[in-house]
Amino acid sequence: MIARHKGEVPVVILLLPFLLGIAAGINFSSARYLPVLSVSFSVLLLVFLSFNLLYKPFNVYKKPWAGGVMMHILLLLAGWIAVINHNELNKSNHFAKQHAKRLLVRINNEPQLKNGIVRLTATVLAADSEHRSLATTGTLLIAIKDSAALALNYGDELLIPGRFIPIDPPFNPAEFNYKQYLAHQNIYYQEFLYPGQYRRVNTATGNPFIAQALQLRRQMVARFKQHLHTPNAIAVASTLILGYKAELSDDVLQAYSKTGTIHVLSVSGAHVGLVWAILAFLLQFLNRFKYGRLIRACIIIPFIWYYAMLSGFSPAVCRAAAMISMVVIGKTYNRYVNNLNILAISAFVLLLYNPLYITDVGFQLSYLAVAGLIVLQPVVYKWLGFKRKWMDKLWQYCSVSIAAQVITFPLSAFYFHQFPVYFLFSNLFIVIPSAVIMGSGLALLALSWVPYLSSALAFVLEKTILIMNDVLGWIEHAPFAAITKIWLTTAEYLLLYAIIIFLFSYLYHKKKWLLRLTLVGTLLLAISTGVKRYRAYHTNTIAFLNLRKNMGIVFKKGNEAVVLSNLADTDKSFKYSVQPYLDSCKISHIEVYSPEKEIMLTWLHKNDGLIRFNDQTLAIIDKETAARDTGSKTNVSYLYITQNPEIFLDSVNKNYEYHTVIIDATNSPKTIQRLIAELAAKHINYIVLRRNKSYVVTSN
């Protein structure tokens, strides 16, 4: 809408096929596609160059569309090839393809301690077998149950056993796909270590610039700890200014998330922009000299990228640093470039470096938010007009918040399944506190050696953070603060974006056909969500969940559910593995019972390990019920074996008739193997939940 013709935003137009190629590469990333793609790219590039060099002989001017089509196909193939080449599993010397007893790894990030476990990622440099050592590539996720491992630093080289395993997929419905999340970072394997299983053989072998930046960040975090007294204030200051999130509590994170202000805790465009504004103000005097603008740019751009490195090189920060660098260059040479083109160029640069950035939620939300501000904010701003300057300024801030929230809503709902109702108020509120925090925090880091001034800055910083946390906490607990349990399919969130584009296009161009498309899209979305809700309310299921060391069965009837588990609903494992399934099923009433409790509901009965639910019956066999002899056989649909009972099927068969056995993840591998052997010998159906996906059955 800012560009009246596609010729004004050529880079945006060219970016689209490149993105499509990256999407194709993510879904079809096998190396076997590479020869065909490379040959196709080379042949098409040769034809394209020939057409341009022999423009007149080929009469290319008669077919002006041919060059555009070839360029779009070339960019699509380039994006696809880039993803395949970037995928570490496609490399012949990946460490997983070697048989090694030991691995030499180099730590490539800052180790973090959480729940008594130190987690880090490392580049595998070599795989050692009995007779030889092979140079390798690949990244390994390492968890060390040893607090002393926190002394490890970026660039340290470790010698560890070669006992890595693949990352587990999500075992339960709607559970966060951690395996896919890590795969998009080129991490496919993990290893768990205990004290004495690793040895540091070298130190400080990483990139010296990154090592120096991480060391400086640690020193700055230490300064915050020295001058601030409240843990939450220290955590927020470290996160907001330096991108150091290791000490951020879940409660604070939830408050920012539910109020729609989580972006404040990510070092992003606003933070980088403020650093740029401060530098531009301090170096303004250089404009008076002949080469002052150039010198100013040569100082600002490296400093901006150093700050990006200091805050962890997140995609959002890289986007802001790339955009600001281009703006600085443009201002230096008095050139104007369309903001959408600048945005697209920065995306091109980052995706050429790492095409998998496109899968990063921060990257997606960051670029969408900026695009929304460029394209939608002027449209929203024109809705209302105010004569008073302060009212006009307030509405300008509101239009920024509305535009950013509208353009990011489908994606944030798709990933986080909620919508902050009071986003406008909370975003307006944090404008001043976040600016004060950034200003006072940066000033404190620079002037921490000045006695009285540093104390005053620390006081302002800490009090501002605490006030901001308290207000956001109040908003979080306000009535109807968030609409939750929003579960969109991929088709639905794409349809939602189509509706937004058509609607704002109609508001800008006033074309009736755009309004018709908006209404048609809204109707299709309403039908899709209505059908989903109808199916959810009219389907009854039993879900046997894989909760690893815990038992978990969900009996769902319409929008009600009973969870039979030894986990409380406040437990982290419950919120991670059980709650997403309940939310995705649109459950509005949940009852959680421990396995030993009796249940007497109109639609569910549990008595002494025997459960009746609609047309299904279930017998729970644990250490207590395994030894019982009922004296008669009970006919059940499922036999659920849990808590590692020492039983044999012959003794169970005296009490029950059944057609399927469910063996949950609480049983030991030895017990599971013994039961599998007995069940296979008797040709009985069985489901093993340990290291397998949950089992969901429909009950009428």
N, C-alpha and C positions, 0 to 999 in steps of 0.2 A: 504493500500500500504506500510505502515511502517511495518506491520505484514505480513510475508510471509505465515503464516498458522494461522488458527483460534485458535489453541492451544496457541498461544502467547498472545491472548487477550480474555481469557475465560470470564472475567467479562463483556466485551462488548457483547459477545454472549448471556450471561444470562440476560443481561439488556433488550434485545429486547422483549422477551415474557412478562416481567414485564411491559414494556411500553405499549404493546398491551392490557394487562389486565387493565391498567389504562384507556386507551382509551375506552375500553368496559364499564368500570364503569362510565365514564363521560356521555356516551350515554344512559346507562341503570343503573341509580343510585337509583332506588326505593328499599326500604327496603324489599319488598316482594321477591327479588331475594336472599337475604342473607341466609335464611335457606338452600336452595338447594346448594348454593355455599359453605357454611360452611361444610355441610355434604360431598359434593364431595371432598373438600380439605382434610378433616380429613381421609376419606377412602383412597384416593390416597396417602396421606402421610404415612398411616399405611402400605400400600402395598409397597411403596418405601423403607421404613425402613426394612420391612420383607425381601425384595429382597437383601438388603445390609447385613443384619445380617445372612441370610441363603443363602449366595452366592453359595456355592457348591451344597447343596441339590437341589436347583432350577435350577442348570445349567445355571445361568445367563450369564456366560461367552460366551455361545453360541448365546446369543442375546444382544450384547453390546449396541445396539440402544435403548433398552427398558428403561434403566435407564435415558438416555438423554431425551427421549420423556416425561417420567413422570415428570422429573425435570422442563422441559419447561412448561408443563401444570400446575404444582404446582405454578410456578412463575406467570403465567397468572392469575390463580385464586386468588393468593395473591394480585396482583395489583388491581383486580376487587373488592375484599373484602375491601381492604384499602380505596378505594374511597367511597364505600357505608358507611363504618364506619365513615369516615371523614365528610360526608355530614350532616350538623347540622339539616336539615329538617327531617332526619330519626330518630331523637331522640324524645322520647315521651314527654319530658319536654321542648321542644322548646317553646319559649314565644308566637309564633303565634298560638299555639294549646290551649292557655289558654284565658279565657275571663276576662280581667283585666281592671280596671279603671285607675290604675297607674302602672308605671314600675320603678323599681330601677335599674339603669344602671351604669356601671363603664367605664369611658373613657379609650380606649385601644390604642390610638395613639395621635399624637400632633395636637391639633386644629389649623386650618388654615383659615385666613380671605381672601376672594376673592369676589370682587364686593359687598361689604357690608354684606356678609353672612359668618358666621363662620361654617365651615364643620368639622365634626369629626365622628369617628365610636366608638361604645360602646358595651360592653358585657352586656346583660340583665341578671341581677342576680336574680331578683324576680318579680313576677307579683302579684299585690295586688287587690283583689276584695273586696266586702263589708264585707265579713265574714272571709276571710282567706288570707294568703300570701303563695305563692308557689315558691319554688326555681326553676329557669329556666336556660336554656342555649340559645345561639344564639347571633348573632351580628346584630346591628341596625345602619343604616346610619342616622345621625342627622344633619339637617341644621337649624341654629339659626339666625334669622334676628335681630341681636343685637350685635353691635361691642364690648359691654362690656363682651360678652361671650368669647372673646379672652383671658380673665384672667383665664379661665378654663385650667387645666393642666392634663396631663396623670395621671391616678390613682384616679381622683376625682369621687365621686359618686353623681349622680343626681336623683332626683325624678321628673318624667315627666308623662304627661297624656298617656294613652294607646291608642292613636289614630294614630297608624302607618298604612301605606298603602303599597301595593306591589310596587316594582320598576317597572316603565313603560317600556314596550318593545319598540323597534324602531318602530316609526309610519310611516316612509317614506322609500321608496326603497333606498338601499345602505347606509342608515344612520348607524352610529356607534351603535353597540349593547351594550349599557351601562348596560342593565339588565343582559346579559350574562357575561359581564366583572366583575360585582359585584358578580354574582352567583359563579364564579370561585374563589372568595374570601370568600365564604360562607355568603354573604350578600344578603338577599332577600327582605328586607322591609326597609322603610324609614319613617322619621317623620320630619315635618317642625314645628318649634317652634318660638314664638314671645316673647318679653320681658315679664316677669312675669309668663310664662308658665313652667318654670323649676326652681328647687331649689337645690342648692348644699347642701348635707347632710353630706358629709364626704370628706376628702382630703387624698392624698398620700396613697392609698390602693393598688396600683398596684405593679408590680415586682420592688423591690428596685434597681436592677442592671440597668433595662431599664430606670427607672425614673432618676437615677443618670446620665446615658449616655445622655438622652435627655436634662437634665439640663446643663450638660457640653457642649453639642452642642449649646444650646442657648447662653451660655457664649462665646463660640468661635465665633459664628455669630456676637455677640455684639462687640467682638474685631475687627473683620473685619470692622464693621460699624464705629468703633472708629478711625481706622487707614487709611481706604480707603475713597475716597470722591465721586466717580462716582457710581450711583445706579447699573448700569449694571455690573461694576467690582465687586461690593459687591455680587451681585446675582450669577455671574459665579464662584467666589471664594468659596462661600458657597455651591454651587451645586457640583462643581468639587471635592472639598476636603472633604466636610462633608455630601454630599447627601441631603442638605437642599434646596428644589426646590420651596418653597412657593413664593419667590420674583422674580423668573425668568420671564422676559417679553416674550410675544408671538413673538415679532420681533427677539429677540436673539435666541429663540428656533427654529424658522423657518430657520434662517440663518445656524445653525448647521445641521438641518435636511436636507435641500436641498443640502448641500455640502458633505453629507455622513460622517459627523464627530459628529453625535449626541451621539455616544458612549463615547465621551470625557466628556459629561455632566452627565454621569452615573458612580457613583463610582463602579468600576468593577475590573477585574483581573489586569489590568495595574496599577491601583491605589494601590490595595492591594500588588501587587508585588513590587512596589516602597517602600512602608512602610517596607516590608520584607527585601528589599535590604539595606535600611538604618539601620534597627535593626541588620541585619547580619554583617554589616560593623562595627557598634559600639561595638558589642559583640564578635568580632573576637578574642580578646585577651584570651577569656575563653578556646579556643581550646588547649592552652598550658597545661592546668591542666588535671588531671586524669579523672574527671567526668565533665569536662568543656563543652563537646558537649551536654551532657544530661541537664546540667544547662541552657545552651544556648537555647535548644529546649523548656525547661519548661518556659522560659521567653518569647520567640518569639511567641509561639502558643497562649497563653492566650491574649497577646497584639494584635495579629492579629484578634482574635475573638472579642476583645473589640472594635477594630476599626470597625469591621463589625457591631457590635451592635450600635456603635456611628453613623454610616451612614445609619441605618434603616433596616438592615438585608434583603436587597434586594436579590433575588435569584442569581443574577450575583455575588454579593459580597460573599454570602455564598458558591457558587461554587468555587470562587477563594480562600477563606479562607480554605475550606476543602482540595482543591488540594495542597495548599502551606503547610498545616499542615502535609499532607502525605509525601510531598517531604522533609520537615524538619526531620520527623521521619526516613525516608529512609536514609538521609544523616547522621543522628546521629548514626545509626547502620550499615552504609556502605552497604546498600542494594539497588539494582536497581530494579525498577518496571516500566514496559512499561507505557508510558504517557497516552495511550488510556485506560489502565486499571485504572490508577489513576482517570482519568476523569469519567469513568463509576462508580467507587466506590463512588466518591463524589455525582454523580447523584443518586445512590441507597440510600445513607444516607439521602439526602435532600427529596427524594420522599417518603421514609418511614416515615419521619417526617410530610410531607404535600404532598400527591400525586397530589394535584391541582396545585402545582408549574409548572407542565408540561404545563399548559394552559397560563402561564405567558410569554409574548412576550420577555421580557428581559432574562428569563431563556432559552428559545429556541434559541434566537440569540447568547447568551453568549456561550452556549455549542457547537452550530454549528460553531461559529467563532474559538473556541479553537480546535475543531476537524479538522477544515479546515487548521489551522496552523500546526497541527501535521501531517496530512495526505497529504494535497495538496501542502503546501509550499515547501517541498523538490523537488517535481515534477516541480513546476514553476521555482524554483531556477536553475534547471539544463538546462532550455531552453537557457540560455545565460551564457557565461563565460568571465570574464575580468581579465586581468593580473594585472592591477593597483588596489591597495588595496581600494582606495577611491571609485572607480567605482564598485568594487565588493561589498563593503559595501552598496552603494546606491542601487544596484540591489537587495541586500538582503532585504532591507527595502521595495522596490517595490514588491518583491515576497510575502512578508508578507501581504501587503495591497491587492494585487490581489487575493491571496488565501482566505483571510477573506471575501472580497467583493463577490467573485464567490460563495462561499458556503452559504452566507447569502442572496444573491440576490433574489432567489425565494420566500423566506419567507418574506423579507422586502417588496418586490413588492406586495405580497399577502395582507399584513397588511397596508402598507403605500402608495401603488399605484404609486410609483415613483422610478426613478433610477438616482443617481447623476453622471453626465457625467465626471466631473472633480474630482472624488473621489481620484484618484491616487495622483494628485498634492496637494489636500487639506489635505489628510492624511499624506503625506510626510512633508507638511508644519507644521502641528500641533505637530509633534514629539518633537521638541525642546521646543516650547512655553509651551506645557502641562507639560513637565518635569520641566521646570523652575517654572511654576505656583505651581506645587505640592511641589517642594523643598522649594521655598521661602515662600509659604503659611504655610507649616508645621513649618518652622523655625520661622515665624512671630508669630504663635500661641504659640510656646514654649518660645520665647524670647521677647514677647511683653512688658515686664517690663524693658527692656534695652533701654534707651532713644534714642540714635543716631542710634544704630543698627536696632531697630524696624522701625524707619522712613525710613532707607535705604531699608530694606526688603519690606516695604509697597510700596515704590516707584517702585521697580523692579516688584513686583507682579501686581500692578495696571497698569503700562505701558505695561507689557507683555500681560495682558488680553485685554486691549484696542486695541493693535496692532493686536492680534489674531482675535478679533471681527471684526475689520475694514477689514482685509484681507479676512476673510470668507464672510463678507458682499459683498465685491467686487466680489468674486467668485460666490456668489449666484445670483448676477445680471448680470453676464457675459452672452453673447449669448449662447443659448442652454445649460444652466447650468444643467438642469434636464429634463429627459423624464418623463412626467406626464401622468395621466389618464391610468395607467396600471392596469387593472382589471382582475385578474386571478381567475378561478374557482379552487376548491380544487383538482380536477383531473389534471388540467393544471400545478399547482405548484408542485404536486407530480411527474408529467411527466417531468417537468423541472429538478427536482433533479435526476431522473433516467438518463436523458441525461448527466448531469454533472458527475455522477458516471461512466457511461459507457465511456465517453470521456476521463476522467483522467485515468481510468483503461487501456484504449487503449494506451494512451501516456506512461504509465508505463510498461505494459506487451507486447505491440505491437502485440496483437492478432486481426486478421481481423474480427472475429465474434463480438468483442466488438465495432469495428467501424461500422459494419452493424447495430447493435442494436442502436448505437448513431444516425445514419442516419434515421432509422425507427422512433425513438422517436421524432426527429426533424420534420419529415414529419407529424406525428400525431399532434404535437403541432401546426404546420403551418395550418393544415386543421381545427383544433378546433378554433384557433383565426380568421382564414379567414371566417368560417361559422358565428361566432359571429359578426364580423364586417359587413358581408353582411346582416344579419338579422337586425342589428342596423340601417344601412343606408336605408333599404327598409321597415321599420316599422314606421307608424305614430301613435302617441298616445296622449291622454289627461290624465294628472295626476293631480288629485285633492288631494293636499297635506294637511297634518295635521300640521300646524305651530302654534298650540295653540292660541295665542292671535293675530295672523296675518293671512292674506289671502294669499293663494298660489295656482296658477294653472299653469301647464307647458304644453304648446302645442309644441309637438315635430314632426318635419317633416324631416326625414332622419337625417343628421348631423347638422340641424339647430333647434333652440328652441326659443320660446318666453315665458318669465316668467311674469305672471301677479301677482304682489304682492306689498304690501306697504312696503316691506323690500328692502333696497338697497343691491346691490351685495357685498358691503363691510361689511355688518352687520354680527355679529358672528352667529346669528340664520340662516342666509342665507347660510353661509359657512358650518354650521353643518348639516342642514336638506335638503337644496336644491342642493348645489354644488355637493355633492357625487352622487346624482341621475343623474345629467347632465354629470358628468365625466364617470359614468358607462355606459351611453348611447352613448359614443363617440361623444358628441356634440362639434363641433369646432366653431360654431358661435352662440352666445347667445345675445338676446335682453331682457332687463328688463324694464317693463312698470308698472307704478302705476295704480291702478284700475280705476281712473277717466280719464285716457288718451284714446284718440281715436287711433286706429291702422288700417293702410291701407297698407297691404302687399299683394303680389301676391297670397299667400296661407292662409292668415288670415285677417279677417275683424272684427273690433270691432266698433260699433256705438251705443252710448246711451244705453249701457248695454247689447246689443245684439251682440253675437259673432258667426261668421260662420267659421268653420274649416273643410275642406274637406266635408264629408257627414254628419257632426255633427253640430248642432246649440245649442247655450247655452244662456240662459237669466240670468243675474245677478240681484238678488233682494237684495237691501240694503236699508238703511234708506231714501235715496233720490228717488230711483226708485219705492219703495213700494207704495207710495201714488199716483203715476201717474195712469191716466185712458187713455189708448191708443184709446179707442173707437172701437177697433176691436181685434179679437183674432189672436195671432201669434203662429204658430206651431213650437215648439222647442223640442230638444232631452232631454235636462236637464235643470232643474231649480236650480240655485245655490243661496242659501240664506246665506247672510253674514252680519256682523256688527250689529247683534241683532236688526233687524227691528221689529216694533210692527205691525204685519200683521196677517191677517187670510186668510185661503186658499180660502174662498169664493170670497174675493176681488181680489186675484191673478188669480183665474180661469176665471175672466171676460176678462183678457188680454192674457192668455197663454193656449195653449194645450201642454201637456208634458207627458212623461211616467216615469220619475225618478226625484226625488228631492234630491239634495245634500245639507246637512246642515253642514256648516264648523265649526271649533272650536272657531271662534270669537263670536258665539252666547252664551248667558247665559244658564245655565242648565234649568232655568225656561222656557225660550223661546223654547228650544229644546224639553222639555217634552210636552209643549202645541202643538207644531207642530207634534210631533210623534203621539199624541192622535188623531189629526185631520186627518193625513195621514192614520193611521190604520183604522179609521172609514170609510174612503172613498176607502180603499183597493188600495192605491197608493204606488208604490215602493219608498223607500227612503234609503239614505245612511247617517249615522251620523259620522262625522269625529272626533268629540271630544272624546278623549281617545280611539280612534280606528285607525286602519291602514288606510293609504291613499288608494284612489280608482283610479285605472288606467284602462282606456278603450282604445281599438284599434279603430283608425279612418282610413278608406280607401279612 
